[in-house]
Amino acid sequence: MKTMIKLQKKYLKTDKRPYDFRQRSCPLSGKNAPRVDYKNLKLLKKFTSERGKILPRRITSVSTKKQKELSKAIKRARFLALLPYINK
Amino acid sequence: MALYELVFIVRQEVSPVRAKELAKKINDFVKSKGGDVKKEEYWGFRNLAYEIKKNKKGHYLFFVINSSASCMLELSNQIKLTEEIIRHVIMRIKEKQYFKEPTEMITDENND
């Protein structure tokens, strides 16, 4: 009987979670994370779409705090014509 | 006294020599007001991401300045009167945001 329950639990676990829905960690937080700055264009380009739009947090899994910094940095870079407002 | 970052773009017809002269002018201005320039960089003759006043390229100049707020305001007004400069930004930065190493704009070769 005990083994049965154990088995069931195991089964449930794998059945209910076919994909891993656990939160991925923010790529800009942590110890060795790169600095968010309007001068670091390589980094900013990773967080913009091909059209030049800022990618939403749900895609990049950036934390709220860092997303705020990021959007400010991107907007600064745009004003200085380092990044485009739109990429046609 | 506080730290400020200044970036400005010089028109495409202007020669790099003249652009550097403008940089020197700003240097002198800040010094005359009792501030000091901590860092000065020439980012080169770069392509603009979009046209500004019919310019497709521009000389980028970058400064980190330690001075008073009133001096920066005056500097901003001076820059506005300079016709060779098509765009400028002055940003207040925190002490910990200042690094002695050159910025990514110079160290990364293909930072475009």
N, CA and C atoms of all chains as a GROMACS GRO file, in nm:
protein
  600
    1MET      N    1   0.083  -0.121   0.000
    1MET     CA    2   0.000   0.000   0.000
    1MET      C    3   0.086   0.125   0.000
    2LYS      N    4   0.187   0.121   0.088
    2LYS     CA    5   0.276   0.238   0.098
    2LYS      C    6   0.344   0.265  -0.036
    3THR      N    7   0.387   0.161  -0.096
    3THR     CA    8   0.456   0.178  -0.225
    3THR      C    9   0.362   0.236  -0.330
    4MET      N   10   0.236   0.194  -0.320
    4MET     CA   11   0.137   0.245  -0.417
    4MET      C   12   0.125   0.398  -0.409
    5ILE      N   13   0.113   0.446  -0.283
    5ILE     CA   14   0.100   0.590  -0.263
    5ILE      C   15   0.221   0.663  -0.317
    6LYS      N   16   0.334   0.606  -0.286
    6LYS     CA   17   0.458   0.667  -0.334
    6LYS      C   18   0.458   0.678  -0.486
    7LEU      N   19   0.416   0.569  -0.546
    7LEU     CA   20   0.414   0.566  -0.692
    7LEU      C   21   0.319   0.672  -0.748
    8GLN      N   22   0.203   0.678  -0.682
    8GLN     CA   23   0.102   0.774  -0.728
    8GLN      C   24   0.155   0.917  -0.723
    9LYS      N   25   0.221   0.945  -0.612
    9LYS     CA   26   0.276   1.078  -0.596
    9LYS      C   27   0.374   1.112  -0.708
   10LYS      N   28   0.458   1.015  -0.732
   10LYS     CA   29   0.559   1.032  -0.837
   10LYS      C   30   0.491   1.060  -0.972
   11TYR      N   31   0.388   0.980  -0.993
   11TYR     CA   32   0.316   0.991  -1.120
   11TYR      C   33   0.252   1.128  -1.136
   12LEU      N   34   0.189   1.170  -1.025
   12LEU     CA   35   0.124   1.302  -1.026
   12LEU      C   36   0.223   1.414  -1.059
   13LYS      N   37   0.338   1.401  -0.995
   13LYS     CA   38   0.438   1.506  -1.014
   13LYS      C   39   0.474   1.522  -1.162
   14THR      N   40   0.500   1.409  -1.223
   14THR     CA   41   0.544   1.417  -1.363
   14THR      C   42   0.427   1.451  -1.455
   15ASP      N   43   0.307   1.408  -1.413
   15ASP     CA   44   0.191   1.431  -1.499
   15ASP      C   45   0.147   1.576  -1.497
   16LYS      N   46   0.149   1.634  -1.375
   16LYS     CA   47   0.100   1.771  -1.363
   16LYS      C   48   0.199   1.873  -1.418
   17ARG      N   49   0.325   1.834  -1.421
   17ARG     CA   50   0.424   1.929  -1.470
   17ARG      C   51   0.502   1.876  -1.589
   18PRO      N   52   0.438   1.873  -1.701
   18PRO     CA   53   0.512   1.827  -1.818
   18PRO      C   54   0.624   1.924  -1.855
   19TYR      N   55   0.604   2.051  -1.830
   19TYR     CA   56   0.708   2.151  -1.855
   19TYR      C   57   0.752   2.208  -1.723
   20ASP      N   58   0.867   2.269  -1.722
   20ASP     CA   59   0.916   2.330  -1.599
   20ASP      C   60   0.868   2.474  -1.594
   21PHE      N   61   0.771   2.498  -1.502
   21PHE     CA   62   0.716   2.632  -1.493
   21PHE      C   63   0.786   2.716  -1.387
   22ARG      N   64   0.888   2.655  -1.325
   22ARG     CA   65   0.955   2.732  -1.220
   22ARG      C   66   1.014   2.860  -1.277
   23GLN      N   67   1.016   2.961  -1.193
   23GLN     CA   68   1.065   3.092  -1.237
   23GLN      C   69   1.213   3.085  -1.272
   24ARG      N   70   1.247   3.130  -1.390
   24ARG     CA   71   1.388   3.145  -1.423
   24ARG      C   72   1.437   3.272  -1.355
   25SER      N   73   1.563   3.274  -1.321
   25SER     CA   74   1.612   3.392  -1.249
   25SER      C   75   1.643   3.505  -1.347
   26CYS      N   76   1.643   3.627  -1.294
   26CYS     CA   77   1.666   3.745  -1.377
   26CYS      C   78   1.810   3.747  -1.429
   27PRO      N   79   1.829   3.766  -1.557
   27PRO     CA   80   1.964   3.765  -1.613
   27PRO      C   81   2.046   3.890  -1.579
   28LEU      N   82   1.980   3.992  -1.522
   28LEU     CA   83   2.053   4.115  -1.491
   28LEU      C   84   2.078   4.133  -1.341
   29SER      N   85   2.022   4.040  -1.257
   29SER     CA   86   2.048   4.047  -1.114
   29SER      C   87   2.156   3.945  -1.080
   30GLY      N   88   2.204   3.953  -0.959
   30GLY     CA   89   2.306   3.858  -0.917
   30GLY      C   90   2.444   3.918  -0.921
   31LYS      N   91   2.540   3.836  -0.881
   31LYS     CA   92   2.675   3.888  -0.860
   31LYS      C   93   2.745   3.929  -0.989
   32ASN      N   94   2.744   3.839  -1.085
   32ASN     CA   95   2.823   3.865  -1.206
   32ASN      C   96   2.740   3.926  -1.319
   33ALA      N   97   2.628   3.985  -1.281
   33ALA     CA   98   2.541   4.042  -1.384
   33ALA      C   99   2.606   4.165  -1.447
   34PRO      N  100   2.582   4.187  -1.577
   34PRO     CA  101   2.638   4.306  -1.641
   34PRO      C  102   2.568   4.432  -1.593
   35ARG      N  103   2.638   4.544  -1.602
   35ARG     CA  104   2.582   4.672  -1.560
   35ARG      C  105   2.488   4.724  -1.667
   36VAL      N  106   2.371   4.770  -1.626
   36VAL     CA  107   2.277   4.828  -1.723
   36VAL      C  108   2.313   4.974  -1.740
   37ASP      N  109   2.349   5.011  -1.864
   37ASP     CA  110   2.392   5.147  -1.889
   37ASP      C  111   2.360   5.181  -2.034
   38TYR      N  112   2.333   5.307  -2.061
   38TYR     CA  113   2.299   5.343  -2.200
   38TYR      C  114   2.418   5.330  -2.294
   39LYS      N  115   2.538   5.319  -2.239
   39LYS     CA  116   2.657   5.306  -2.323
   39LYS      C  117   2.684   5.162  -2.365
   40ASN      N  118   2.625   5.068  -2.291
   40ASN     CA  119   2.648   4.927  -2.322
   40ASN      C  120   2.547   4.880  -2.426
   41LEU      N  121   2.574   4.914  -2.552
   41LEU     CA  122   2.475   4.889  -2.657
   41LEU      C  123   2.455   4.741  -2.684
   42LYS      N  124   2.560   4.664  -2.668
   42LYS     CA  125   2.550   4.519  -2.695
   42LYS      C  126   2.444   4.457  -2.605
   43LEU      N  127   2.447   4.499  -2.479
   43LEU     CA  128   2.351   4.446  -2.382
   43LEU      C  129   2.209   4.494  -2.415
   44LEU      N  130   2.196   4.623  -2.444
   44LEU     CA  131   2.063   4.680  -2.470
   44LEU      C  132   1.999   4.615  -2.592
   45LYS      N  133   2.082   4.581  -2.690
   45LYS     CA  134   2.027   4.522  -2.813
   45LYS      C  135   1.967   4.385  -2.786
   46LYS      N  136   2.017   4.316  -2.684
   46LYS     CA  137   1.963   4.184  -2.649
   46LYS      C  138   1.820   4.197  -2.598
   47PHE      N  139   1.786   4.314  -2.542
   47PHE     CA  140   1.654   4.332  -2.482
   47PHE      C  141   1.561   4.417  -2.568
   48THR      N  142   1.596   4.432  -2.695
   48THR     CA  143   1.504   4.498  -2.788
   48THR      C  144   1.472   4.401  -2.901
   49SER      N  145   1.355   4.419  -2.960
   49SER     CA  146   1.315   4.331  -3.070
   49SER      C  147   1.387   4.376  -3.197
   50GLU      N  148   1.364   4.300  -3.302
   50GLU     CA  149   1.427   4.333  -3.431
   50GLU      C  150   1.381   4.469  -3.480
   51ARG      N  151   1.261   4.504  -3.444
   51ARG     CA  152   1.204   4.634  -3.483
   51ARG      C  153   1.254   4.749  -3.398
   52GLY      N  154   1.320   4.715  -3.290
   52GLY     CA  155   1.371   4.819  -3.201
   52GLY      C  156   1.286   4.844  -3.079
   53LYS      N  157   1.180   4.764  -3.061
   53LYS     CA  158   1.095   4.781  -2.943
   53LYS      C  159   1.158   4.715  -2.821
   54ILE      N  160   1.123   4.766  -2.703
   54ILE     CA  161   1.171   4.705  -2.580
   54ILE      C  162   1.093   4.576  -2.556
   55LEU      N  163   1.164   4.465  -2.531
   55LEU     CA  164   1.096   4.338  -2.508
   55LEU      C  165   1.030   4.335  -2.371
   56PRO      N  166   0.910   4.274  -2.362
   56PRO     CA  167   0.841   4.269  -2.233
   56PRO      C  168   0.911   4.174  -2.135
   57ARG      N  169   0.885   4.196  -2.009
   57ARG     CA  170   0.946   4.118  -1.903
   57ARG      C  171   0.910   3.969  -1.909
   58ARG      N  172   0.788   3.941  -1.957
   58ARG     CA  173   0.746   3.802  -1.959
   58ARG      C  174   0.828   3.718  -2.055
   59ILE      N  175   0.892   3.781  -2.148
   59ILE     CA  176   0.977   3.708  -2.241
   59ILE      C  177   1.121   3.698  -2.191
   60THR      N  178   1.170   3.808  -2.135
   60THR     CA  179   1.312   3.810  -2.098
   60THR      C  180   1.336   3.769  -1.952
   61SER      N  181   1.228   3.763  -1.872
   61SER     CA  182   1.235   3.729  -1.729
   61SER      C  183   1.330   3.820  -1.650
   62VAL      N  184   1.331   3.945  -1.686
   62VAL     CA  185   1.409   4.044  -1.611
   62VAL      C  186   1.325   4.089  -1.491
   63SER      N  187   1.389   4.119  -1.380
   63SER     CA  188   1.315   4.163  -1.261
   63SER      C  189   1.257   4.303  -1.284
   64THR      N  190   1.157   4.337  -1.202
   64THR     CA  191   1.089   4.466  -1.219
   64THR      C  192   1.187   4.583  -1.209
   65LYS      N  193   1.273   4.573  -1.109
   65LYS     CA  194   1.369   4.679  -1.083
   65LYS      C  195   1.462   4.699  -1.203
   66LYS      N  196   1.512   4.586  -1.253
   66LYS     CA  197   1.607   4.595  -1.363
   66LYS      C  198   1.539   4.637  -1.493
   67GLN      N  199   1.414   4.598  -1.509
   67GLN     CA  200   1.341   4.637  -1.630
   67GLN      C  201   1.324   4.788  -1.636
   68LYS      N  202   1.303   4.848  -1.520
   68LYS     CA  203   1.290   4.994  -1.512
   68LYS      C  204   1.420   5.060  -1.556
   69GLU      N  205   1.531   5.009  -1.501
   69GLU     CA  206   1.662   5.062  -1.538
   69GLU      C  207   1.686   5.044  -1.687
   70LEU      N  208   1.650   4.926  -1.734
   70LEU     CA  209   1.673   4.892  -1.873
   70LEU      C  210   1.597   4.986  -1.967
   71SER      N  211   1.470   5.010  -1.933
   71SER     CA  212   1.389   5.093  -2.023
   71SER      C  213   1.442   5.236  -2.025
   72LYS      N  214   1.492   5.282  -1.911
   72LYS     CA  215   1.549   5.416  -1.905
   72LYS      C  216   1.677   5.422  -1.990
   73ALA      N  217   1.759   5.319  -1.978
   73ALA     CA  218   1.885   5.315  -2.053
   73ALA      C  219   1.858   5.312  -2.203
   74ILE      N  220   1.759   5.233  -2.243
   74ILE     CA  221   1.727   5.222  -2.386
   74ILE      C  222   1.676   5.356  -2.438
   75LYS      N  223   1.593   5.423  -2.358
   75LYS     CA  224   1.538   5.552  -2.401
   75LYS      C  225   1.646   5.659  -2.412
   76ARG      N  226   1.744   5.651  -2.323
   76ARG     CA  227   1.857   5.744  -2.331
   76ARG      C  228   1.938   5.719  -2.458
   77ALA      N  229   1.963   5.593  -2.484
   77ALA     CA  230   2.041   5.557  -2.603
   77ALA      C  231   1.967   5.598  -2.730
   78ARG      N  232   1.835   5.590  -2.726
   78ARG     CA  233   1.756   5.631  -2.843
   78ARG      C  234   1.768   5.781  -2.866
   79PHE      N  235   1.760   5.857  -2.759
   79PHE     CA  236   1.768   6.002  -2.772
   79PHE      C  237   1.901   6.044  -2.833
   80LEU      N  238   2.006   5.970  -2.800
   80LEU     CA  239   2.138   6.003  -2.852
   80LEU      C  240   2.166   5.938  -2.987
   81ALA      N  241   2.062   5.882  -3.049
   81ALA     CA  242   2.075   5.817  -3.180
   81ALA      C  243   2.176   5.703  -3.179
   82LEU      N  244   2.191   5.639  -3.064
   82LEU     CA  245   2.274   5.520  -3.057
   82LEU      C  246   2.190   5.396  -3.090
   83LEU      N  247   2.060   5.403  -3.056
   83LEU     CA  248   1.966   5.297  -3.090
   83LEU      C  249   1.851   5.362  -3.168
   84PRO      N  250   1.789   5.287  -3.259
   84PRO     CA  251   1.678   5.344  -3.334
   84PRO      C  252   1.547   5.343  -3.254
   85TYR      N  253   1.459   5.440  -3.286
   85TYR     CA  254   1.323   5.434  -3.230
   85TYR      C  255   1.244   5.324  -3.301
   86ILE      N  256   1.259   5.320  -3.433
   86ILE     CA  257   1.197   5.211  -3.511
   86ILE      C  258   1.296   5.162  -3.615
   87ASN      N  259   1.295   5.033  -3.635
   87ASN     CA  260   1.377   4.971  -3.739
   87ASN      C  261   1.283   4.926  -3.849
   88LYS      N  262   1.286   4.993  -3.961
   88LYS     CA  263   1.191   4.955  -4.065
   88LYS      C  264   1.241   4.834  -4.144
   89MET      N  265   2.882   7.036  -0.513
   89MET     CA  266   2.953   6.966  -0.621
   89MET      C  267   2.893   6.826  -0.640
   90ALA      N  268   2.877   6.791  -0.766
   90ALA     CA  269   2.823   6.658  -0.796
   90ALA      C  270   2.881   6.612  -0.928
   91LEU      N  271   2.865   6.484  -0.953
   91LEU     CA  272   2.917   6.428  -1.078
   91LEU      C  273   2.810   6.433  -1.187
   92TYR      N  274   2.852   6.471  -1.306
   92TYR     CA  275   2.761   6.475  -1.421
   92TYR      C  276   2.827   6.407  -1.540
   93GLU      N  277   2.742   6.348  -1.621
   93GLU     CA  278   2.789   6.295  -1.749
   93GLU      C  279   2.736   6.384  -1.858
   94LEU      N  280   2.821   6.417  -1.953
   94LEU     CA  281   2.779   6.500  -2.067
   94LEU      C  282   2.814   6.426  -2.195
   95VAL      N  283   2.714   6.411  -2.283
   95VAL     CA  284   2.739   6.355  -2.415
   95VAL      C  285   2.685   6.454  -2.516
   96PHE      N  286   2.762   6.481  -2.621
   96PHE     CA  287   2.703   6.561  -2.727
   96PHE      C  288   2.749   6.516  -2.865
   97ILE      N  289   2.669   6.549  -2.964
   97ILE     CA  290   2.694   6.508  -3.101
   97ILE      C  291   2.725   6.633  -3.183
   98VAL      N  292   2.836   6.627  -3.257
   98VAL     CA  293   2.877   6.739  -3.342
   98VAL      C  294   2.841   6.705  -3.487
   99ARG      N  295   2.799   6.808  -3.560
   99ARG     CA  296   2.754   6.792  -3.699
   99ARG      C  297   2.856   6.721  -3.787
  100GLN      N  298   2.806   6.659  -3.897
  100GLN     CA  299   2.894   6.576  -3.980
  100GLN      C  300   2.994   6.656  -4.063
  101GLU      N  301   2.961   6.783  -4.098
  101GLU     CA  302   3.053   6.860  -4.184
  101GLU      C  303   3.178   6.906  -4.108
  102VAL      N  304   3.166   6.903  -3.975
  102VAL     CA  305   3.275   6.953  -3.892
  102VAL      C  306   3.390   6.852  -3.889
  103SER      N  307   3.513   6.904  -3.897
  103SER     CA  308   3.629   6.814  -3.896
  103SER      C  309   3.656   6.765  -3.754
  104PRO      N  310   3.721   6.647  -3.742
  104PRO     CA  311   3.752   6.595  -3.608
  104PRO      C  312   3.837   6.691  -3.526
  105VAL      N  313   3.922   6.767  -3.597
  105VAL     CA  314   4.009   6.863  -3.526
  105VAL      C  315   3.924   6.969  -3.457
  106ARG      N  316   3.824   7.019  -3.533
  106ARG     CA  317   3.735   7.121  -3.477
  106ARG      C  318   3.652   7.064  -3.362
  107ALA      N  319   3.612   6.938  -3.375
  107ALA     CA  320   3.536   6.873  -3.268
  107ALA      C  321   3.618   6.867  -3.141
  108LYS      N  322   3.746   6.838  -3.157
  108LYS     CA  323   3.832   6.831  -3.039
  108LYS      C  324   3.855   6.970  -2.980
  109GLU      N  325   3.852   7.071  -3.068
  109GLU     CA  326   3.862   7.208  -3.018
  109GLU      C  327   3.743   7.241  -2.928
  110LEU      N  328   3.626   7.197  -2.973
  110LEU     CA  329   3.504   7.219  -2.893
  110LEU      C  330   3.518   7.152  -2.756
  111ALA      N  331   3.577   7.031  -2.758
  111ALA     CA  332   3.597   6.959  -2.632
  111ALA      C  333   3.686   7.040  -2.539
  112LYS      N  334   3.788   7.101  -2.598
  112LYS     CA  335   3.882   7.179  -2.518
  112LYS      C  336   3.811   7.302  -2.459
  113LYS      N  337   3.723   7.360  -2.541
  113LYS     CA  338   3.647   7.477  -2.497
  113LYS      C  339   3.566   7.444  -2.372
  114ILE      N  340   3.502   7.327  -2.375
  114ILE     CA  341   3.420   7.285  -2.261
  114ILE      C  342   3.507   7.260  -2.139
  115ASN      N  343   3.622   7.198  -2.165
  115ASN     CA  344   3.720   7.175  -2.059
  115ASN      C  345   3.758   7.305  -1.989
  116ASP      N  346   3.790   7.406  -2.072
  116ASP     CA  347   3.831   7.535  -2.018
  116ASP      C  348   3.719   7.602  -1.940
  117PHE      N  349   3.598   7.590  -1.997
  117PHE     CA  350   3.482   7.653  -1.934
  117PHE      C  351   3.460   7.597  -1.793
  118VAL      N  352   3.464   7.463  -1.784
  118VAL     CA  353   3.441   7.399  -1.655
  118VAL      C  354   3.548   7.439  -1.555
  119LYS      N  355   3.672   7.443  -1.602
  119LYS     CA  356   3.782   7.478  -1.512
  119LYS      C  357   3.769   7.623  -1.463
  120SER      N  358   3.723   7.711  -1.551
  120SER     CA  359   3.710   7.851  -1.512
  120SER      C  360   3.601   7.871  -1.406
  121LYS      N  361   3.507   7.776  -1.402
  121LYS     CA  362   3.398   7.786  -1.303
  121LYS      C  363   3.430   7.708  -1.176
  122GLY      N  364   3.550   7.654  -1.168
  122GLY     CA  365   3.591   7.586  -1.045
  122GLY      C  366   3.562   7.437  -1.041
  123GLY      N  367   3.512   7.380  -1.152
  123GLY     CA  368   3.489   7.236  -1.156
  123GLY      C  369   3.608   7.165  -1.217
  124ASP      N  370   3.600   7.032  -1.226
  124ASP     CA  371   3.706   6.963  -1.298
  124ASP      C  372   3.651   6.849  -1.382
  125VAL      N  373   3.720   6.823  -1.494
  125VAL     CA  374   3.678   6.717  -1.586
  125VAL      C  375   3.750   6.589  -1.545
  126LYS      N  376   3.671   6.487  -1.511
  126LYS     CA  377   3.730   6.363  -1.462
  126LYS      C  378   3.763   6.268  -1.575
  127LYS      N  379   3.685   6.275  -1.678
  127LYS     CA  380   3.705   6.181  -1.789
  127LYS      C  381   3.662   6.249  -1.918
  128GLU      N  382   3.738   6.221  -2.022
  128GLU     CA  383   3.704   6.280  -2.152
  128GLU      C  384   3.729   6.174  -2.258
  129GLU      N  385   3.627   6.154  -2.344
  129GLU     CA  386   3.642   6.050  -2.446
  129GLU      C  387   3.591   6.099  -2.580
  130TYR      N  388   3.655   6.051  -2.686
  130TYR     CA  389   3.605   6.076  -2.821
  130TYR      C  390   3.559   5.942  -2.877
  131TRP      N  391   3.427   5.926  -2.895
  131TRP     CA  392   3.372   5.797  -2.938
  131TRP      C  393   3.386   5.777  -3.088
  132GLY      N  394   3.426   5.880  -3.159
  132GLY     CA  395   3.449   5.864  -3.302
  132GLY      C  396   3.338   5.920  -3.387
  133PHE      N  397   3.358   5.905  -3.518
  133PHE     CA  398   3.262   5.953  -3.617
  133PHE      C  399   3.166   5.839  -3.645
  134ARG      N  400   3.052   5.840  -3.575
  134ARG     CA  401   2.962   5.725  -3.578
  134ARG      C  402   2.840   5.751  -3.666
  135ASN      N  403   2.783   5.640  -3.713
  135ASN     CA  404   2.655   5.649  -3.783
  135ASN      C  405   2.545   5.676  -3.682
  136LEU      N  406   2.455   5.769  -3.714
  136LEU     CA  407   2.340   5.793  -3.627
  136LEU      C  408   2.232   5.689  -3.658
  137ALA      N  409   2.157   5.651  -3.557
  137ALA     CA  410   2.050   5.552  -3.577
  137ALA      C  411   1.936   5.609  -3.661
  138TYR      N  412   1.922   5.741  -3.660
  138TYR     CA  413   1.822   5.809  -3.743
  138TYR      C  414   1.876   5.948  -3.774
  139GLU      N  415   1.819   6.013  -3.873
  139GLU     CA  416   1.870   6.144  -3.912
  139GLU      C  417   1.832   6.251  -3.808
  140ILE      N  418   1.928   6.337  -3.778
  140ILE     CA  419   1.900   6.452  -3.692
  140ILE      C  420   1.940   6.576  -3.771
  141LYS      N  421   1.846   6.661  -3.801
  141LYS     CA  422   1.871   6.783  -3.879
  141LYS      C  423   1.953   6.754  -4.004
  142LYS      N  424   1.910   6.653  -4.077
  142LYS     CA  425   1.973   6.611  -4.203
  142LYS      C  426   2.116   6.558  -4.186
  143ASN      N  427   2.153   6.522  -4.065
  143ASN     CA  428   2.283   6.460  -4.044
  143ASN      C  429   2.266   6.310  -4.035
  144LYS      N  430   2.354   6.236  -4.107
  144LYS     CA  431   2.348   6.092  -4.097
  144LYS      C  432   2.460   6.036  -4.010
  145LYS      N  433   2.562   6.118  -3.990
  145LYS     CA  434   2.673   6.078  -3.904
  145LYS      C  435   2.704   6.190  -3.807
  146GLY      N  436   2.783   6.161  -3.708
  146GLY     CA  437   2.820   6.265  -3.614
  146GLY      C  438   2.937   6.225  -3.527
  147HIS      N  439   3.007   6.326  -3.477
  147HIS     CA  440   3.116   6.302  -3.382
  147HIS      C  441   3.056   6.296  -3.243
  148TYR      N  442   3.087   6.189  -3.170
  148TYR     CA  443   3.037   6.175  -3.033
  148TYR      C  444   3.147   6.211  -2.934
  149LEU      N  445   3.112   6.298  -2.840
  149LEU     CA  446   3.207   6.334  -2.735
  149LEU      C  447   3.143   6.310  -2.599
  150PHE      N  448   3.224   6.261  -2.508
  150PHE     CA  449   3.174   6.218  -2.377
  150PHE      C  450   3.260   6.276  -2.265
  151PHE      N  451   3.196   6.326  -2.160
  151PHE     CA  452   3.269   6.384  -2.047
  151PHE      C  453   3.209   6.336  -1.916
  152VAL      N  454   3.293   6.324  -1.816
  152VAL     CA  455   3.244   6.313  -1.678
  152VAL      C  456   3.298   6.435  -1.605
  153ILE      N  457   3.206   6.515  -1.551
  153ILE     CA  458   3.243   6.644  -1.492
  153ILE      C  459   3.201   6.648  -1.346
  154ASN      N  460   3.289   6.700  -1.264
  154ASN     CA  461   3.257   6.723  -1.123
  154ASN      C  462   3.246   6.873  -1.101
  155SER      N  463   3.122   6.922  -1.087
  155SER     CA  464   3.107   7.066  -1.068
  155SER      C  465   2.972   7.098  -1.006
  156SER      N  466   2.946   7.227  -0.990
  156SER     CA  467   2.822   7.269  -0.926
  156SER      C  468   2.707   7.267  -1.028
  157ALA      N  469   2.584   7.269  -0.976
  157ALA     CA  470   2.466   7.262  -1.062
  157ALA      C  471   2.453   7.386  -1.149
  158SER      N  472   2.486   7.503  -1.092
  158SER     CA  473   2.470   7.627  -1.168
  158SER      C  474   2.567   7.631  -1.286
  159CYS      N  475   2.686   7.576  -1.265
  159CYS     CA  476   2.784   7.570  -1.374
  159CYS      C  477   2.732   7.482  -1.488
  160MET      N  478   2.670   7.370  -1.453
  160MET     CA  479   2.619   7.280  -1.556
  160MET      C  480   2.506   7.345  -1.635
  161LEU      N  481   2.425   7.422  -1.563
  161LEU     CA  482   2.315   7.491  -1.630
  161LEU      C  483   2.368   7.591  -1.731
  162GLU      N  484   2.472   7.662  -1.690
  162GLU     CA  485   2.533   7.760  -1.778
  162GLU      C  486   2.595   7.691  -1.899
  163LEU      N  487   2.660   7.578  -1.871
  163LEU     CA  488   2.724   7.500  -1.977
  163LEU      C  489   2.620   7.452  -2.078
  164SER      N  490   2.506   7.408  -2.025
  164SER     CA  491   2.398   7.363  -2.111
  164SER      C  492   2.350   7.474  -2.204
  165ASN      N  493   2.338   7.595  -2.146
  165ASN     CA  494   2.296   7.710  -2.227
  165ASN      C  495   2.398   7.744  -2.334
  166GLN      N  496   2.526   7.734  -2.297
  166GLN     CA  497   2.634   7.760  -2.393
  166GLN      C  498   2.627   7.662  -2.510
  167ILE      N  499   2.603   7.535  -2.476
  167ILE     CA  500   2.599   7.430  -2.578
  167ILE      C  501   2.482   7.455  -2.674
  168LYS      N  502   2.370   7.498  -2.618
  168LYS     CA  503   2.252   7.525  -2.701
  168LYS      C  504   2.281   7.634  -2.804
  169LEU      N  505   2.367   7.728  -2.767
  169LEU     CA  506   2.399   7.838  -2.858
  169LEU      C  507   2.501   7.797  -2.965
  170THR      N  508   2.573   7.688  -2.940
  170THR     CA  509   2.673   7.642  -3.036
  170THR      C  510   2.603   7.569  -3.151
  171GLU      N  511   2.621   7.620  -3.272
  171GLU     CA  512   2.547   7.561  -3.383
  171GLU      C  513   2.604   7.428  -3.431
  172GLU      N  514   2.731   7.405  -3.402
  172GLU     CA  515   2.792   7.279  -3.448
  172GLU      C  516   2.738   7.158  -3.372
  173ILE      N  517   2.686   7.183  -3.254
  173ILE     CA  518   2.636   7.072  -3.172
  173ILE      C  519   2.488   7.051  -3.200
  174ILE      N  520   2.454   6.928  -3.245
  174ILE     CA  521   2.315   6.904  -3.281
  174ILE      C  522   2.235   6.841  -3.167
  175ARG      N  523   2.303   6.779  -3.074
  175ARG     CA  524   2.229   6.720  -2.962
  175ARG      C  525   2.320   6.702  -2.841
  176HIS      N  526   2.264   6.724  -2.722
  176HIS     CA  527   2.345   6.701  -2.602
  176HIS      C  528   2.257   6.656  -2.486
  177VAL      N  529   2.316   6.583  -2.394
  177VAL     CA  530   2.247   6.543  -2.271
  177VAL      C  531   2.341   6.561  -2.154
  178ILE      N  532   2.286   6.610  -2.045
  178ILE     CA  533   2.362   6.616  -1.920
  178ILE      C  534   2.288   6.530  -1.818
  179MET      N  535   2.359   6.437  -1.758
  179MET     CA  536   2.296   6.347  -1.661
  179MET      C  537   2.372   6.352  -1.530
  180ARG      N  538   2.298   6.360  -1.422
  180ARG     CA  539   2.359   6.351  -1.290
  180ARG      C  540   2.385   6.203  -1.262
  181ILE      N  541   2.506   6.169  -1.217
  181ILE     CA  542   2.534   6.030  -1.182
  181ILE      C  543   2.581   6.020  -1.038
  182LYS      N  544   2.568   5.899  -0.984
  182LYS     CA  545   2.611   5.878  -0.846
  182LYS      C  546   2.759   5.843  -0.844
  183GLU      N  547   2.816   5.860  -0.727
  183GLU     CA  548   2.960   5.835  -0.710
  183GLU      C  549   2.996   5.692  -0.752
  184LYS      N  550   2.909   5.596  -0.716
  184LYS     CA  551   2.941   5.455  -0.745
  184LYS      C  552   2.922   5.420  -0.893
  185GLN      N  553   2.859   5.510  -0.968
  185GLN     CA  554   2.840   5.484  -1.110
  185GLN      C  555   2.958   5.531  -1.193
  186TYR      N  556   3.055   5.590  -1.124
  186TYR     CA  557   3.172   5.641  -1.196
  186TYR      C  558   3.286   5.541  -1.190
  187PHE      N  559   3.340   5.508  -1.306
  187PHE     CA  560   3.451   5.413  -1.314
  187PHE      C  561   3.566   5.477  -1.389
  188LYS      N  562   3.685   5.442  -1.345
  188LYS     CA  563   3.802   5.502  -1.407
  188LYS      C  564   3.831   5.443  -1.544
  189GLU      N  565   3.793   5.317  -1.564
  189GLU     CA  566   3.822   5.252  -1.692
  189GLU      C  567   3.746   5.320  -1.805
  190PRO      N  568   3.800   5.315  -1.928
  190PRO     CA  569   3.723   5.370  -2.041
  190PRO      C  570   3.591   5.297  -2.061
  191THR      N  571   3.491   5.367  -2.116
  191THR     CA  572   3.357   5.309  -2.129
  191THR      C  573   3.352   5.204  -2.238
  192GLU      N  574   3.239   5.135  -2.244
  192GLU     CA  575   3.220   5.027  -2.342
  192GLU      C  576   3.228   5.079  -2.485
  193MET      N  577   3.196   5.207  -2.502
  193MET     CA  578   3.194   5.263  -2.638
  193MET      C  579   3.332   5.257  -2.701
  194ILE      N  580   3.435   5.261  -2.620
  194ILE     CA  581   3.571   5.256  -2.672
  194ILE      C  582   3.626   5.114  -2.668
  195THR      N  583   3.598   5.043  -2.558
  195THR     CA  584   3.657   4.910  -2.542
  195THR      C  585   3.597   4.808  -2.638
  196ASP      N  586   3.466   4.814  -2.660
  196ASP     CA  587   3.401   4.724  -2.756
  196ASP      C  588   3.418   4.778  -2.897
  197GLU      N  589   3.484   4.700  -2.981
  197GLU     CA  590   3.511   4.753  -3.114
  197GLU      C  591   3.386   4.761  -3.202
  198ASN      N  592   3.305   4.657  -3.194
  198ASN     CA  593   3.185   4.658  -3.281
  198ASN      C  594   3.061   4.696  -3.201
  199ASN      N  595   3.073   4.798  -3.121
  199ASN     CA  596   2.959   4.848  -3.043
  199ASN      C  597   2.883   4.948  -3.130
  200ASP      N  598   2.806   4.899  -3.218
  200ASP     CA  599   2.740   4.988  -3.313
  200ASP      C  600   2.589   4.972  -3.309
   0.00000   0.00000   0.00000
